Amino acid sequence: MNEPTPTPSQSAFPLWGTLAIPGGLLWGTALGAGAGLYFGNLAIGALIGAGLGIGTGLAVFAAAIVIASGKT
């Protein structure tokens, strides 16, 4: 007798939550470097942008945790 194969369960954690921190780091660095280039100091702009990008990424990651905890 053939037993039914279990279907692979999908993760309740959303993909956008997984990509939030690295995406925030990359976009924040790029935008910060652009602003730093405009205002005259590329390195400081990139560092500030990276910090803001990681902070934003962590906020989006926390939202993904809240969403995932509500799914059953």
Jmol script that loads the backbone (N, CA, C; Angstrom):
load data "model"
ATOM      1  N   MET A   1       0.841  -1.161   0.000  1.00  0.00           N
ATOM      2  CA  MET A   1       0.000   0.000   0.000  1.00  0.00           C
ATOM      3  C   MET A   1       0.898   1.239   0.000  1.00  0.00           C
ATOM      4  N   ASN A   2       0.552   2.192  -0.818  1.00  0.00           N
ATOM      5  CA  ASN A   2       1.338   3.420  -0.894  1.00  0.00           C
ATOM      6  C   ASN A   2       0.876   4.426   0.147  1.00  0.00           C
ATOM      7  N   GLU A   3       1.845   4.917   0.900  1.00  0.00           N
ATOM      8  CA  GLU A   3       1.519   5.960   1.866  1.00  0.00           C
ATOM      9  C   GLU A   3       1.692   7.318   1.193  1.00  0.00           C
ATOM     10  N   PRO A   4       0.826   8.248   1.485  1.00  0.00           N
ATOM     11  CA  PRO A   4       0.969   9.569   0.847  1.00  0.00           C
ATOM     12  C   PRO A   4       2.227  10.283   1.359  1.00  0.00           C
ATOM     13  N   THR A   5       2.909  10.899   0.449  1.00  0.00           N
ATOM     14  CA  THR A   5       4.105  11.633   0.846  1.00  0.00           C
ATOM     15  C   THR A   5       3.688  12.972   1.447  1.00  0.00           C
ATOM     16  N   PRO A   6       4.304  13.330   2.531  1.00  0.00           N
ATOM     17  CA  PRO A   6       3.926  14.617   3.138  1.00  0.00           C
ATOM     18  C   PRO A   6       4.384  15.774   2.260  1.00  0.00           C
ATOM     19  N   THR A   7       3.534  16.757   2.164  1.00  0.00           N
ATOM     20  CA  THR A   7       3.893  17.939   1.382  1.00  0.00           C
ATOM     21  C   THR A   7       4.877  18.785   2.183  1.00  0.00           C
ATOM     22  N   PRO A   8       5.861  19.345   1.508  1.00  0.00           N
ATOM     23  CA  PRO A   8       6.817  20.170   2.251  1.00  0.00           C
ATOM     24  C   PRO A   8       6.119  21.408   2.806  1.00  0.00           C
ATOM     25  N   SER A   9       6.333  21.638   4.069  1.00  0.00           N
ATOM     26  CA  SER A   9       5.688  22.785   4.696  1.00  0.00           C
ATOM     27  C   SER A   9       6.450  24.062   4.352  1.00  0.00           C
ATOM     28  N   GLN A  10       5.694  25.089   4.058  1.00  0.00           N
ATOM     29  CA  GLN A  10       6.316  26.369   3.761  1.00  0.00           C
ATOM     30  C   GLN A  10       6.604  27.089   5.063  1.00  0.00           C
ATOM     31  N   SER A  11       7.681  27.836   5.034  1.00  0.00           N
ATOM     32  CA  SER A  11       8.061  28.590   6.223  1.00  0.00           C
ATOM     33  C   SER A  11       7.057  29.703   6.458  1.00  0.00           C
ATOM     34  N   ALA A  12       6.722  29.916   7.707  1.00  0.00           N
ATOM     35  CA  ALA A  12       5.806  31.004   8.042  1.00  0.00           C
ATOM     36  C   ALA A  12       6.525  32.349   8.009  1.00  0.00           C
ATOM     37  N   PHE A  13       7.853  32.313   8.005  1.00  0.00           N
ATOM     38  CA  PHE A  13       8.617  33.562   8.016  1.00  0.00           C
ATOM     39  C   PHE A  13       8.712  34.109   6.600  1.00  0.00           C
ATOM     40  N   PRO A  14       8.318  35.363   6.380  1.00  0.00           N
ATOM     41  CA  PRO A  14       8.307  35.907   5.020  1.00  0.00           C
ATOM     42  C   PRO A  14       9.706  36.185   4.474  1.00  0.00           C
ATOM     43  N   LEU A  15       9.819  36.102   3.166  1.00  0.00           N
ATOM     44  CA  LEU A  15      11.097  36.326   2.504  1.00  0.00           C
ATOM     45  C   LEU A  15      11.589  37.760   2.700  1.00  0.00           C
ATOM     46  N   TRP A  16      10.672  38.721   2.674  1.00  0.00           N
ATOM     47  CA  TRP A  16      11.085  40.109   2.848  1.00  0.00           C
ATOM     48  C   TRP A  16      11.688  40.348   4.228  1.00  0.00           C
ATOM     49  N   GLY A  17      11.307  39.570   5.204  1.00  0.00           N
ATOM     50  CA  GLY A  17      11.919  39.683   6.522  1.00  0.00           C
ATOM     51  C   GLY A  17      13.332  39.131   6.541  1.00  0.00           C
ATOM     52  N   THR A  18      13.550  38.091   5.754  1.00  0.00           N
ATOM     53  CA  THR A  18      14.884  37.505   5.653  1.00  0.00           C
ATOM     54  C   THR A  18      15.858  38.455   4.968  1.00  0.00           C
ATOM     55  N   LEU A  19      15.373  39.179   3.980  1.00  0.00           N
ATOM     56  CA  LEU A  19      16.232  40.071   3.205  1.00  0.00           C
ATOM     57  C   LEU A  19      16.317  41.483   3.764  1.00  0.00           C
ATOM     58  N   ALA A  20      15.634  41.767   4.865  1.00  0.00           N
ATOM     59  CA  ALA A  20      15.541  43.135   5.369  1.00  0.00           C
ATOM     60  C   ALA A  20      16.894  43.692   5.832  1.00  0.00           C
ATOM     61  N   ILE A  21      17.630  42.957   6.608  1.00  0.00           N
ATOM     62  CA  ILE A  21      18.880  43.488   7.164  1.00  0.00           C
ATOM     63  C   ILE A  21      19.959  43.624   6.088  1.00  0.00           C
ATOM     64  N   PRO A  22      20.224  42.585   5.278  1.00  0.00           N
ATOM     65  CA  PRO A  22      21.234  42.789   4.228  1.00  0.00           C
ATOM     66  C   PRO A  22      20.813  43.837   3.207  1.00  0.00           C
ATOM     67  N   GLY A  23      19.532  43.872   2.877  1.00  0.00           N
ATOM     68  CA  GLY A  23      19.049  44.887   1.940  1.00  0.00           C
ATOM     69  C   GLY A  23      19.183  46.288   2.505  1.00  0.00           C
ATOM     70  N   GLY A  24      18.862  46.433   3.781  1.00  0.00           N
ATOM     71  CA  GLY A  24      19.018  47.735   4.425  1.00  0.00           C
ATOM     72  C   GLY A  24      20.468  48.177   4.468  1.00  0.00           C
ATOM     73  N   LEU A  25      21.360  47.234   4.718  1.00  0.00           N
ATOM     74  CA  LEU A  25      22.786  47.563   4.741  1.00  0.00           C
ATOM     75  C   LEU A  25      23.259  48.028   3.364  1.00  0.00           C
ATOM     76  N   LEU A  26      22.891  47.290   2.323  1.00  0.00           N
ATOM     77  CA  LEU A  26      23.349  47.639   0.972  1.00  0.00           C
ATOM     78  C   LEU A  26      22.744  48.949   0.485  1.00  0.00           C
ATOM     79  N   TRP A  27      21.428  49.094   0.611  1.00  0.00           N
ATOM     80  CA  TRP A  27      20.781  50.318   0.151  1.00  0.00           C
ATOM     81  C   TRP A  27      21.190  51.512   1.004  1.00  0.00           C
ATOM     82  N   GLY A  28      21.299  51.326   2.296  1.00  0.00           N
ATOM     83  CA  GLY A  28      21.718  52.431   3.162  1.00  0.00           C
ATOM     84  C   GLY A  28      23.120  52.905   2.845  1.00  0.00           C
ATOM     85  N   THR A  29      24.016  51.967   2.601  1.00  0.00           N
ATOM     86  CA  THR A  29      25.387  52.328   2.245  1.00  0.00           C
ATOM     87  C   THR A  29      25.422  53.064   0.914  1.00  0.00           C
ATOM     88  N   ALA A  30      24.681  52.563  -0.063  1.00  0.00           N
ATOM     89  CA  ALA A  30      24.678  53.201  -1.381  1.00  0.00           C
ATOM     90  C   ALA A  30      24.080  54.609  -1.326  1.00  0.00           C
ATOM     91  N   LEU A  31      22.942  54.739  -0.664  1.00  0.00           N
ATOM     92  CA  LEU A  31      22.319  56.058  -0.577  1.00  0.00           C
ATOM     93  C   LEU A  31      23.143  57.009   0.287  1.00  0.00           C
ATOM     94  N   GLY A  32      23.718  56.492   1.352  1.00  0.00           N
ATOM     95  CA  GLY A  32      24.575  57.319   2.199  1.00  0.00           C
ATOM     96  C   GLY A  32      25.834  57.763   1.472  1.00  0.00           C
ATOM     97  N   ALA A  33      26.397  56.876   0.667  1.00  0.00           N
ATOM     98  CA  ALA A  33      27.576  57.250  -0.111  1.00  0.00           C
ATOM     99  C   ALA A  33      27.225  58.323  -1.126  1.00  0.00           C
ATOM    100  N   GLY A  34      26.062  58.205  -1.733  1.00  0.00           N
ATOM    101  CA  GLY A  34      25.615  59.242  -2.667  1.00  0.00           C
ATOM    102  C   GLY A  34      25.431  60.582  -1.981  1.00  0.00           C
ATOM    103  N   ALA A  35      24.810  60.553  -0.810  1.00  0.00           N
ATOM    104  CA  ALA A  35      24.640  61.800  -0.055  1.00  0.00           C
ATOM    105  C   ALA A  35      25.986  62.334   0.418  1.00  0.00           C
ATOM    106  N   GLY A  36      26.873  61.439   0.833  1.00  0.00           N
ATOM    107  CA  GLY A  36      28.202  61.871   1.259  1.00  0.00           C
ATOM    108  C   GLY A  36      29.001  62.461   0.117  1.00  0.00           C
ATOM    109  N   LEU A  37      28.853  61.910  -1.057  1.00  0.00           N
ATOM    110  CA  LEU A  37      29.528  62.456  -2.235  1.00  0.00           C
ATOM    111  C   LEU A  37      28.990  63.850  -2.556  1.00  0.00           C
ATOM    112  N   TYR A  38      27.701  64.017  -2.413  1.00  0.00           N
ATOM    113  CA  TYR A  38      27.083  65.323  -2.669  1.00  0.00           C
ATOM    114  C   TYR A  38      27.545  66.363  -1.651  1.00  0.00           C
ATOM    115  N   PHE A  39      27.628  65.953  -0.376  1.00  0.00           N
ATOM    116  CA  PHE A  39      27.990  66.901   0.675  1.00  0.00           C
ATOM    117  C   PHE A  39      29.492  66.974   0.932  1.00  0.00           C
ATOM    118  N   GLY A  40      30.283  66.151   0.271  1.00  0.00           N
ATOM    119  CA  GLY A  40      31.724  66.327   0.334  1.00  0.00           C
ATOM    120  C   GLY A  40      32.515  65.278   1.078  1.00  0.00           C
ATOM    121  N   ASN A  41      31.888  64.304   1.734  1.00  0.00           N
ATOM    122  CA  ASN A  41      32.657  63.284   2.435  1.00  0.00           C
ATOM    123  C   ASN A  41      31.998  61.928   2.215  1.00  0.00           C
ATOM    124  N   LEU A  42      32.546  61.195   1.281  1.00  0.00           N
ATOM    125  CA  LEU A  42      31.973  59.912   0.872  1.00  0.00           C
ATOM    126  C   LEU A  42      31.971  58.890   2.001  1.00  0.00           C
ATOM    127  N   ALA A  43      33.078  58.780   2.738  1.00  0.00           N
ATOM    128  CA  ALA A  43      33.215  57.740   3.764  1.00  0.00           C
ATOM    129  C   ALA A  43      32.225  57.951   4.908  1.00  0.00           C
ATOM    130  N   ILE A  44      32.129  59.172   5.385  1.00  0.00           N
ATOM    131  CA  ILE A  44      31.210  59.429   6.495  1.00  0.00           C
ATOM    132  C   ILE A  44      29.769  59.228   6.053  1.00  0.00           C
ATOM    133  N   GLY A  45      29.444  59.654   4.854  1.00  0.00           N
ATOM    134  CA  GLY A  45      28.092  59.434   4.339  1.00  0.00           C
ATOM    135  C   GLY A  45      27.769  57.960   4.226  1.00  0.00           C
ATOM    136  N   ALA A  46      28.725  57.167   3.741  1.00  0.00           N
ATOM    137  CA  ALA A  46      28.489  55.726   3.618  1.00  0.00           C
ATOM    138  C   ALA A  46      28.316  55.072   4.981  1.00  0.00           C
ATOM    139  N   LEU A  47      29.111  55.482   5.959  1.00  0.00           N
ATOM    140  CA  LEU A  47      28.984  54.901   7.302  1.00  0.00           C
ATOM    141  C   LEU A  47      27.660  55.270   7.961  1.00  0.00           C
ATOM    142  N   ILE A  48      27.269  56.524   7.833  1.00  0.00           N
ATOM    143  CA  ILE A  48      25.988  56.940   8.415  1.00  0.00           C
ATOM    144  C   ILE A  48      24.835  56.238   7.693  1.00  0.00           C
ATOM    145  N   GLY A  49      24.926  56.146   6.381  1.00  0.00           N
ATOM    146  CA  GLY A  49      23.888  55.450   5.615  1.00  0.00           C
ATOM    147  C   GLY A  49      23.797  53.981   5.978  1.00  0.00           C
ATOM    148  N   ALA A  50      24.943  53.335   6.183  1.00  0.00           N
ATOM    149  CA  ALA A  50      24.932  51.925   6.571  1.00  0.00           C
ATOM    150  C   ALA A  50      24.270  51.745   7.934  1.00  0.00           C
ATOM    151  N   GLY A  51      24.571  52.635   8.855  1.00  0.00           N
ATOM    152  CA  GLY A  51      23.947  52.559  10.178  1.00  0.00           C
ATOM    153  C   GLY A  51      22.442  52.740  10.110  1.00  0.00           C
ATOM    154  N   LEU A  52      22.013  53.722   9.324  1.00  0.00           N
ATOM    155  CA  LEU A  52      20.570  53.941   9.179  1.00  0.00           C
ATOM    156  C   LEU A  52      19.915  52.771   8.437  1.00  0.00           C
ATOM    157  N   GLY A  53      20.612  52.208   7.460  1.00  0.00           N
ATOM    158  CA  GLY A  53      20.068  51.069   6.726  1.00  0.00           C
ATOM    159  C   GLY A  53      19.903  49.842   7.599  1.00  0.00           C
ATOM    160  N   ILE A  54      20.878  49.587   8.458  1.00  0.00           N
ATOM    161  CA  ILE A  54      20.764  48.443   9.368  1.00  0.00           C
ATOM    162  C   ILE A  54      19.637  48.672  10.368  1.00  0.00           C
ATOM    163  N   GLY A  55      19.515  49.899  10.861  1.00  0.00           N
ATOM    164  CA  GLY A  55      18.417  50.206  11.788  1.00  0.00           C
ATOM    165  C   GLY A  55      17.059  50.000  11.151  1.00  0.00           C
ATOM    166  N   THR A  56      16.917  50.443   9.913  1.00  0.00           N
ATOM    167  CA  THR A  56      15.665  50.238   9.194  1.00  0.00           C
ATOM    168  C   THR A  56      15.435  48.758   8.922  1.00  0.00           C
ATOM    169  N   GLY A  57      16.504  48.052   8.552  1.00  0.00           N
ATOM    170  CA  GLY A  57      16.388  46.618   8.311  1.00  0.00           C
ATOM    171  C   GLY A  57      15.959  45.858   9.559  1.00  0.00           C
ATOM    172  N   LEU A  58      16.469  46.264  10.710  1.00  0.00           N
ATOM    173  CA  LEU A  58      16.068  45.613  11.963  1.00  0.00           C
ATOM    174  C   LEU A  58      14.599  45.880  12.280  1.00  0.00           C
ATOM    175  N   ALA A  59      14.122  47.083  11.979  1.00  0.00           N
ATOM    176  CA  ALA A  59      12.711  47.393  12.214  1.00  0.00           C
ATOM    177  C   ALA A  59      11.815  46.545  11.312  1.00  0.00           C
ATOM    178  N   VAL A  60      12.202  46.389  10.049  1.00  0.00           N
ATOM    179  CA  VAL A  60      11.426  45.558   9.125  1.00  0.00           C
ATOM    180  C   VAL A  60      11.509  44.087   9.538  1.00  0.00           C
ATOM    181  N   PHE A  61      12.677  43.662  10.000  1.00  0.00           N
ATOM    182  CA  PHE A  61      12.848  42.294  10.486  1.00  0.00           C
ATOM    183  C   PHE A  61      11.940  42.030  11.688  1.00  0.00           C
ATOM    184  N   ALA A  62      11.846  42.990  12.595  1.00  0.00           N
ATOM    185  CA  ALA A  62      10.950  42.838  13.751  1.00  0.00           C
ATOM    186  C   ALA A  62       9.505  42.748  13.307  1.00  0.00           C
ATOM    187  N   ALA A  63       9.134  43.523  12.293  1.00  0.00           N
ATOM    188  CA  ALA A  63       7.758  43.430  11.775  1.00  0.00           C
ATOM    189  C   ALA A  63       7.514  42.049  11.175  1.00  0.00           C
ATOM    190  N   ALA A  64       8.508  41.479  10.509  1.00  0.00           N
ATOM    191  CA  ALA A  64       8.354  40.146   9.937  1.00  0.00           C
ATOM    192  C   ALA A  64       8.196  39.093  11.035  1.00  0.00           C
ATOM    193  N   ILE A  65       8.886  39.281  12.152  1.00  0.00           N
ATOM    194  CA  ILE A  65       8.728  38.355  13.272  1.00  0.00           C
ATOM    195  C   ILE A  65       7.308  38.411  13.824  1.00  0.00           C
ATOM    196  N   VAL A  66       6.775  39.620  13.935  1.00  0.00           N
ATOM    197  CA  VAL A  66       5.405  39.783  14.438  1.00  0.00           C
ATOM    198  C   VAL A  66       4.414  39.133  13.477  1.00  0.00           C
ATOM    199  N   ILE A  67       4.597  39.336  12.190  1.00  0.00           N
ATOM    200  CA  ILE A  67       3.705  38.731  11.197  1.00  0.00           C
ATOM    201  C   ILE A  67       3.799  37.208  11.260  1.00  0.00           C
ATOM    202  N   ALA A  68       5.030  36.692  11.337  1.00  0.00           N
ATOM    203  CA  ALA A  68       5.224  35.242  11.349  1.00  0.00           C
ATOM    204  C   ALA A  68       4.671  34.613  12.613  1.00  0.00           C
ATOM    205  N   SER A  69       4.704  35.337  13.719  1.00  0.00           N
ATOM    206  CA  SER A  69       4.182  34.755  14.953  1.00  0.00           C
ATOM    207  C   SER A  69       2.673  34.651  14.952  1.00  0.00           C
ATOM    208  N   GLY A  70       2.020  35.436  14.107  1.00  0.00           N
ATOM    209  CA  GLY A  70       0.567  35.367  14.021  1.00  0.00           C
ATOM    210  C   GLY A  70       0.055  34.267  13.113  1.00  0.00           C
ATOM    211  N   LYS A  71       0.932  33.714  12.269  1.00  0.00           N
ATOM    212  CA  LYS A  71       0.513  32.644  11.353  1.00  0.00           C
ATOM    213  C   LYS A  71       0.571  31.304  12.068  1.00  0.00           C
ATOM    214  N   THR A  72      -0.343  30.458  11.723  1.00  0.00           N
ATOM    215  CA  THR A  72      -0.349  29.118  12.330  1.00  0.00           C
ATOM    216  C   THR A  72      -0.113  28.058  11.307  1.00  0.00           C
TER     217      THR A  72
END
end "model"
wireframe off; spacefill off
backbone 0.3
color backbone group
